[in-house]
Amino acid sequence: MSPAVGLTLAVLTVAAFAAPLVAERTGVPGPVLELVLGLALGFVLPTSTTAAGTFIGTLGSLGFLILMFLVGVEFDLRRIWHSSKSAVAVGVGLFSLSLAISEAVLGRGLNASALWVVSGAATSVGITVPILYTQGWLKNRFAQEAILIGTVAEFCYVVLLNVMSVAPSRGLNETILLASARTLAAVGAALALGFAVRRARSATPHHFRRWFRRDDPIEVGLRGTFALLFLLVAISAVVHIALAMGAVLAGIVFRNVIGEPRALIERLTSVANSFFIPLFFLTVGVQTPLHLSLVVLAPLVGAAILVQSVPRLALVGYFAWRKIPLREGLAGSLLLMAPLTMLVTTAEIGERTGRLGPHNAAAMIVTAALSALVFPVLARRLLVRSSSDDVAPT
């Protein structure tokens, strides 16, 4: 390891340590501060030490894949299937409305690229769940409704983003057909792998009990989880779809085949949130060339934030129809206005596939940072802390 790499890694790990401590005092979500700190460090750290393919860049990429795996773990398909059909319909409707408004404003109005138009429909619950937990509202009815709506909209977005990541030089119909075929191949592999895991679990239950133990010194559960993750990531690479999609599929298989072993998820999130995911957000910030994008693309950033936030205000009416107080309904709407994870993912995929240049990728990351700095903080001010929820999120 060269001195420059060692120094950069030391600075980034100190920043990862400091970010959640500052977050506690400011009310800003930890990942947002990590991204903002990375943006600031980009002016002083050598970007060559964190670029894709370098040692630190590879560690950050691992954090990205683990983050997408945890996104997949959020998708409890059985819960969505058996839950309130109205909330599922609202999630699909929110995604569709956001996409239509984004096409009108960003596509036709500002002549933005197709990936910018898609980004207008971005929704994620990566910030929503931690804030609801820390405020003690996670088991409240409005919180469960907001999470379900956000999860459905996020799933729709992940599927569309995968389509956009395939064959960017082809026509729309050919792209959709090719993406569908490749995605079906990956889904088929995921289903086959899930079936094999389920059969093995039934045939040798004594081996799978170790997946759920808290005190297993060999950490069989974590080893098997990482094996599942990277098997589906490798399959995604073979069939030429976004690696993020493979990681999401691995998370879905984990949640819906292996189940929800709290001890294992706690250990996995501990490993992810202590190092790999913070390093991902920090390296993304360091690699974002702010001096290239802020001034030229400021109108696009402002319009994108409006497009991603205004449609969510319609949820206030839905929450009112569900007899949820206005204060809580507005907080739920605000929390879904900060799609940090999905916007950063979109910027990463866009730059890797050539759909976004450095200017536009940087502007999209700035959009993610600004929206996540504003809306979750406003939501926290609306939610008076409750002591009724003492169960950690998964």
C-alpha positions as CSV (number, residue, x, y, z in Angstrom):
1,M,0.0,0.0,0.0
2,S,1.5,3.3,-1.0
3,P,1.7,6.2,1.4
4,A,-0.9,8.2,-0.6
5,V,-3.4,5.3,-0.4
6,G,-2.8,4.8,3.3
7,L,-3.3,8.5,4.0
8,T,-6.4,8.7,2.0
9,L,-7.9,5.6,3.6
10,A,-7.0,7.0,7.1
11,V,-8.8,10.3,6.3
12,L,-11.9,8.5,4.9
13,T,-12.2,6.2,7.9
14,V,-11.8,9.2,10.3
15,A,-14.6,10.9,8.3
16,A,-16.8,7.8,8.5
17,F,-16.2,7.8,12.3
18,A,-17.1,11.5,12.7
19,A,-20.2,11.6,10.4
20,P,-22.7,9.8,12.6
21,L,-21.5,11.8,15.7
22,V,-22.2,15.0,13.8
23,A,-25.4,13.6,12.5
24,E,-26.7,13.1,16.1
25,R,-26.1,16.7,16.9
26,T,-27.5,18.2,13.6
27,G,-30.4,15.9,12.8
28,V,-29.0,15.3,9.3
29,P,-29.0,11.6,8.3
30,G,-25.6,9.9,8.5
31,P,-25.3,8.8,4.9
32,V,-26.0,12.4,3.8
33,L,-23.2,13.7,5.9
34,E,-20.9,11.0,4.6
35,L,-21.7,12.1,1.0
36,V,-21.2,15.8,1.9
37,L,-17.9,15.2,3.7
38,G,-16.8,13.3,0.6
39,L,-17.7,16.2,-1.6
40,A,-15.6,18.5,0.7
41,L,-12.7,16.1,0.8
42,G,-12.7,15.9,-3.0
43,F,-11.0,19.3,-3.0
44,V,-8.0,18.1,-0.9
45,L,-7.6,14.4,-1.4
46,P,-6.1,12.9,-4.6
47,T,-9.0,11.5,-6.6
48,S,-6.6,9.0,-8.2
49,T,-6.5,7.0,-5.0
50,T,-10.3,6.5,-4.9
51,A,-11.0,6.0,-8.6
52,A,-12.7,2.8,-9.9
53,G,-10.3,-0.1,-10.0
54,T,-8.1,1.2,-7.2
55,F,-7.9,-0.5,-3.8
56,I,-10.1,2.1,-2.1
57,G,-12.4,2.3,-5.1
58,T,-12.9,-1.5,-5.0
59,L,-13.8,-1.3,-1.3
60,G,-16.3,1.4,-2.1
61,S,-17.8,-0.7,-4.9
62,L,-18.2,-3.6,-2.4
63,G,-20.1,-1.1,-0.2
64,F,-22.3,-0.2,-3.1
65,L,-23.2,-3.9,-3.7
66,I,-23.9,-4.6,0.0
67,L,-26.1,-1.5,0.1
68,M,-28.1,-2.8,-2.9
69,F,-28.3,-6.2,-1.2
70,L,-29.9,-4.5,1.8
71,V,-32.3,-2.6,-0.5
72,G,-33.4,-6.0,-1.8
73,V,-33.8,-7.3,1.8
74,E,-36.4,-4.5,2.3
75,F,-38.6,-6.0,-0.4
76,D,-40.8,-8.5,1.6
77,L,-42.8,-9.8,-1.4
78,R,-45.2,-11.8,0.8
79,R,-45.9,-8.7,2.9
80,I,-46.5,-6.6,-0.1
81,W,-48.8,-9.3,-1.6
82,H,-50.9,-9.6,1.6
83,S,-50.8,-6.0,2.6
84,S,-53.2,-3.1,2.0
85,K,-53.9,-3.1,-1.7
86,S,-54.6,0.6,-1.5
87,A,-51.0,1.3,-0.3
88,V,-49.6,-0.9,-3.1
89,A,-51.7,0.9,-5.7
90,V,-50.6,4.3,-4.3
91,G,-47.0,3.2,-4.6
92,V,-47.4,2.3,-8.2
93,G,-49.4,5.4,-8.9
94,L,-46.8,7.6,-7.2
95,F,-44.1,6.1,-9.4
96,S,-46.2,6.6,-12.5
97,L,-47.2,10.2,-11.7
98,S,-43.6,11.1,-10.8
99,L,-42.4,9.7,-14.1
100,A,-45.0,11.5,-16.1
101,I,-44.2,14.9,-14.4
102,S,-40.5,14.3,-14.9
103,E,-41.0,13.6,-18.6
104,A,-43.0,16.9,-19.0
105,V,-40.6,19.0,-16.9
106,L,-37.1,17.5,-17.3
107,G,-37.6,15.8,-20.7
108,R,-39.7,18.2,-22.7
109,G,-39.1,21.3,-20.7
110,L,-35.3,21.1,-20.2
111,N,-34.5,18.6,-22.9
112,A,-32.6,16.5,-20.2
113,S,-31.4,13.0,-21.0
114,A,-33.6,9.9,-20.5
115,L,-31.7,8.9,-17.3
116,W,-32.5,12.3,-15.8
117,V,-36.1,11.8,-16.7
118,V,-36.1,8.4,-15.0
119,S,-34.4,9.9,-11.9
120,G,-37.4,12.2,-11.4
121,A,-39.4,9.1,-10.3
122,A,-36.7,7.9,-7.8
123,T,-38.0,6.8,-4.4
124,S,-36.1,5.0,-1.6
125,V,-36.7,4.2,2.0
126,G,-33.1,4.0,3.0
127,I,-33.3,7.2,5.0
128,T,-37.0,6.9,5.9
129,V,-36.6,3.8,8.1
130,P,-33.7,5.0,10.2
131,I,-35.4,8.3,10.9
132,L,-38.7,6.7,11.9
133,Y,-36.8,4.3,14.1
134,T,-34.7,7.0,15.9
135,Q,-37.8,9.1,16.4
136,G,-39.7,6.1,17.9
137,W,-42.4,6.0,15.1
138,L,-41.4,2.8,13.3
139,K,-44.4,0.7,14.4
140,N,-46.9,3.6,14.0
141,R,-49.6,3.0,11.3
142,F,-48.6,6.0,9.2
143,A,-44.9,4.8,9.3
144,Q,-45.8,1.4,8.0
145,E,-48.0,2.9,5.2
146,A,-45.2,5.3,4.2
147,I,-42.6,2.5,4.1
148,L,-44.9,0.2,2.1
149,I,-45.7,2.9,-0.5
150,G,-42.0,3.8,-0.7
151,T,-40.9,0.2,-1.1
152,V,-43.4,-0.4,-3.9
153,A,-42.3,2.7,-5.7
154,E,-38.7,1.9,-5.2
155,F,-39.2,-1.6,-6.6
156,C,-40.7,-0.1,-9.7
157,Y,-37.8,2.3,-10.0
158,V,-35.2,-0.5,-9.7
159,V,-36.9,-2.4,-12.5
160,L,-37.0,0.6,-14.8
161,L,-33.4,1.6,-13.9
162,N,-32.3,-1.9,-14.9
163,V,-34.0,-1.5,-18.3
164,M,-32.2,1.9,-18.8
165,S,-28.8,0.3,-18.0
166,V,-29.0,-2.2,-20.9
167,A,-27.8,-1.5,-24.4
168,P,-27.9,2.4,-24.3
169,S,-27.1,2.7,-28.0
170,R,-30.1,0.7,-29.1
171,G,-33.7,1.8,-29.9
172,L,-36.3,1.9,-27.1
173,N,-38.2,-1.2,-28.1
174,E,-35.1,-3.3,-28.7
175,T,-33.6,-2.1,-25.4
176,I,-36.8,-3.1,-23.5
177,L,-36.9,-6.5,-25.1
178,L,-33.2,-7.1,-24.5
179,A,-33.4,-5.9,-20.9
180,S,-36.5,-8.0,-20.2
181,A,-34.8,-11.1,-21.6
182,R,-31.6,-10.6,-19.6
183,T,-33.6,-9.7,-16.4
184,L,-35.7,-12.8,-16.8
185,A,-32.6,-14.8,-17.1
186,A,-31.2,-13.3,-13.9
187,V,-34.5,-13.7,-12.1
188,G,-34.7,-17.3,-13.2
189,A,-31.2,-17.9,-11.8
190,A,-32.3,-16.3,-8.6
191,L,-35.4,-18.4,-8.3
192,A,-33.3,-21.6,-9.0
193,L,-30.8,-20.6,-6.4
194,G,-33.6,-19.8,-3.9
195,F,-35.2,-23.2,-4.6
196,A,-31.9,-25.0,-4.1
197,V,-31.3,-23.2,-0.8
198,R,-34.8,-24.0,0.3
199,R,-34.4,-27.7,-0.5
200,A,-31.0,-27.8,1.1
201,R,-32.5,-26.2,4.2
202,S,-35.2,-28.8,4.4
203,A,-32.7,-31.7,3.8
204,T,-30.0,-30.6,6.3
205,P,-31.7,-28.3,8.8
206,H,-28.9,-28.8,11.4
207,H,-26.5,-27.0,9.0
208,F,-28.8,-24.1,8.4
209,R,-29.4,-23.5,12.1
210,R,-25.9,-22.0,12.2
211,W,-27.1,-19.2,9.9
212,F,-29.2,-17.9,12.8
213,R,-26.8,-18.3,15.7
214,R,-25.5,-15.1,17.3
215,D,-22.4,-16.8,18.7
216,D,-21.0,-18.8,15.8
217,P,-17.3,-18.1,15.8
218,I,-17.0,-19.2,12.1
219,E,-19.9,-16.9,11.0
220,V,-21.4,-19.5,8.7
221,G,-24.4,-17.3,8.2
222,L,-22.4,-14.2,7.0
223,R,-20.3,-16.4,4.8
224,G,-23.4,-17.9,3.2
225,T,-25.0,-14.5,2.8
226,F,-22.0,-13.1,1.0
227,A,-21.8,-16.2,-1.2
228,L,-25.4,-15.7,-2.2
229,L,-24.8,-12.0,-2.9
230,F,-21.7,-12.4,-5.1
231,L,-23.1,-15.5,-6.9
232,L,-26.0,-13.4,-8.2
233,V,-23.8,-10.4,-8.9
234,A,-21.6,-12.7,-11.0
235,I,-24.7,-14.0,-12.8
236,S,-25.7,-10.4,-13.5
237,A,-22.3,-9.8,-15.1
238,V,-22.6,-12.9,-17.2
239,V,-26.1,-11.9,-18.6
240,H,-25.0,-8.2,-18.9
241,I,-27.4,-6.5,-16.6
242,A,-26.6,-3.9,-13.9
243,L,-24.6,-5.5,-11.1
244,A,-26.9,-3.6,-8.7
245,M,-29.8,-5.6,-10.0
246,G,-28.0,-8.8,-9.1
247,A,-27.4,-7.5,-5.6
248,V,-31.0,-6.5,-5.2
249,L,-32.1,-9.9,-6.4
250,A,-29.8,-11.6,-3.8
251,G,-31.4,-9.5,-1.1
252,I,-34.9,-10.5,-2.3
253,V,-33.9,-14.2,-2.3
254,F,-32.4,-13.8,1.2
255,R,-35.5,-12.2,2.6
256,N,-38.1,-14.4,1.0
257,V,-36.3,-17.8,1.1
258,I,-34.0,-17.7,4.1
259,G,-36.4,-15.5,6.1
260,E,-35.7,-12.7,8.4
261,P,-33.1,-13.9,11.0
262,R,-32.7,-10.8,13.2
263,A,-29.3,-11.8,14.6
264,L,-27.8,-12.4,11.1
265,I,-29.3,-9.2,9.7
266,E,-27.9,-7.3,12.6
267,R,-24.4,-8.6,12.1
268,L,-24.6,-8.0,8.3
269,T,-25.8,-4.4,8.8
270,S,-23.1,-3.9,11.4
271,V,-20.4,-5.0,9.0
272,A,-21.9,-2.9,6.2
273,N,-22.7,0.3,8.1
274,S,-19.4,0.3,10.1
275,F,-17.1,0.5,7.1
276,F,-18.2,-0.5,3.6
277,I,-21.3,1.6,3.0
278,P,-19.8,4.8,4.6
279,L,-16.7,4.3,2.4
280,F,-19.0,4.0,-0.6
281,F,-20.7,7.3,0.1
282,L,-17.4,9.0,0.9
283,T,-15.7,7.8,-2.2
284,V,-18.6,8.9,-4.4
285,G,-18.3,12.4,-2.8
286,V,-14.6,12.5,-3.4
287,Q,-15.0,11.5,-7.0
288,T,-17.7,14.1,-7.7
289,P,-16.2,17.1,-9.6
290,L,-18.3,19.9,-8.1
291,H,-16.4,22.6,-9.9
292,L,-17.6,21.2,-13.2
293,S,-21.3,20.9,-12.5
294,L,-22.8,23.3,-10.0
295,V,-23.1,26.5,-12.0
296,V,-23.9,25.1,-15.4
297,L,-26.4,22.5,-14.3
298,A,-28.0,24.4,-11.3
299,P,-31.3,24.9,-13.1
300,L,-31.5,21.2,-13.9
301,V,-30.7,20.3,-10.2
302,G,-33.4,22.7,-9.0
303,A,-36.0,21.3,-11.4
304,A,-35.1,17.7,-10.5
305,I,-35.6,18.4,-6.8
306,L,-39.0,20.0,-7.5
307,V,-40.0,17.0,-9.7
308,Q,-38.9,14.5,-7.1
309,S,-40.7,16.3,-4.2
310,V,-44.0,17.9,-5.5
311,P,-45.7,14.6,-6.5
312,R,-45.1,13.2,-3.0
313,L,-47.3,16.0,-1.6
314,A,-50.3,14.0,-3.0
315,L,-49.6,11.5,-0.3
316,V,-50.8,14.0,2.3
317,G,-54.3,13.5,0.8
318,Y,-53.9,9.7,0.9
319,F,-52.8,9.8,4.6
320,A,-55.8,12.1,5.4
321,W,-58.1,9.6,3.7
322,R,-56.6,6.9,5.9
323,K,-57.5,9.0,9.0
324,I,-53.8,9.8,9.7
325,P,-53.2,13.3,11.3
326,L,-51.9,16.0,8.9
327,R,-48.6,16.4,10.8
328,E,-47.7,12.7,10.4
329,G,-49.0,12.6,6.8
330,L,-46.8,15.5,5.9
331,A,-43.8,14.0,7.6
332,G,-44.3,10.7,5.7
333,S,-44.5,12.7,2.4
334,L,-41.3,14.6,3.2
335,L,-39.4,11.5,4.1
336,L,-40.1,10.0,0.6
337,M,-38.8,13.2,-1.0
338,A,-35.1,12.2,-0.4
339,P,-34.2,9.3,-2.6
340,L,-30.5,9.4,-1.8
341,T,-29.7,5.7,-2.4
342,M,-31.5,5.5,-5.7
343,L,-30.1,8.8,-7.1
344,V,-26.5,7.9,-6.2
345,T,-27.1,4.4,-7.8
346,T,-28.5,6.1,-10.9
347,A,-25.5,8.4,-11.2
348,E,-23.1,5.4,-10.7
349,I,-24.9,3.3,-13.4
350,G,-25.3,6.3,-15.7
351,E,-21.6,7.1,-15.7
352,R,-20.5,3.4,-16.1
353,T,-22.8,2.9,-19.1
354,G,-22.0,6.2,-20.7
355,R,-25.5,7.6,-20.3
356,L,-24.2,10.3,-18.0
357,G,-21.0,12.3,-18.4
358,P,-19.0,13.6,-15.4
359,H,-21.0,16.9,-15.3
360,N,-24.4,15.2,-15.2
361,A,-23.4,12.4,-12.8
362,A,-22.0,15.1,-10.4
363,A,-25.2,17.2,-10.7
364,M,-27.3,14.1,-9.9
365,I,-25.3,13.4,-6.8
366,V,-25.6,17.1,-5.8
367,T,-29.4,16.7,-6.3
368,A,-29.3,13.7,-4.0
369,A,-27.3,15.5,-1.3
370,L,-29.5,18.7,-1.3
371,S,-32.8,16.8,-1.2
372,A,-31.5,14.6,1.6
373,L,-30.2,17.6,3.6
374,V,-33.5,19.4,3.5
375,F,-36.5,17.1,3.5
376,P,-35.6,14.5,6.2
377,V,-34.6,17.3,8.6
378,L,-38.0,19.0,8.1
379,A,-39.7,15.6,8.7
380,R,-37.9,15.1,12.0
381,R,-39.1,18.4,13.2
382,L,-42.7,17.3,12.6
383,L,-42.3,14.0,14.4
384,V,-42.2,14.5,18.2
385,R,-40.0,11.7,19.6
386,S,-42.0,8.7,20.9
387,S,-40.8,6.1,23.3
388,S,-43.2,3.4,22.1
389,D,-40.9,1.7,19.6
390,D,-37.9,-0.1,21.0
391,V,-37.2,-2.6,18.3
392,A,-34.3,-2.0,15.9
393,P,-35.0,-1.9,12.2
394,T,-33.7,-4.6,9.9
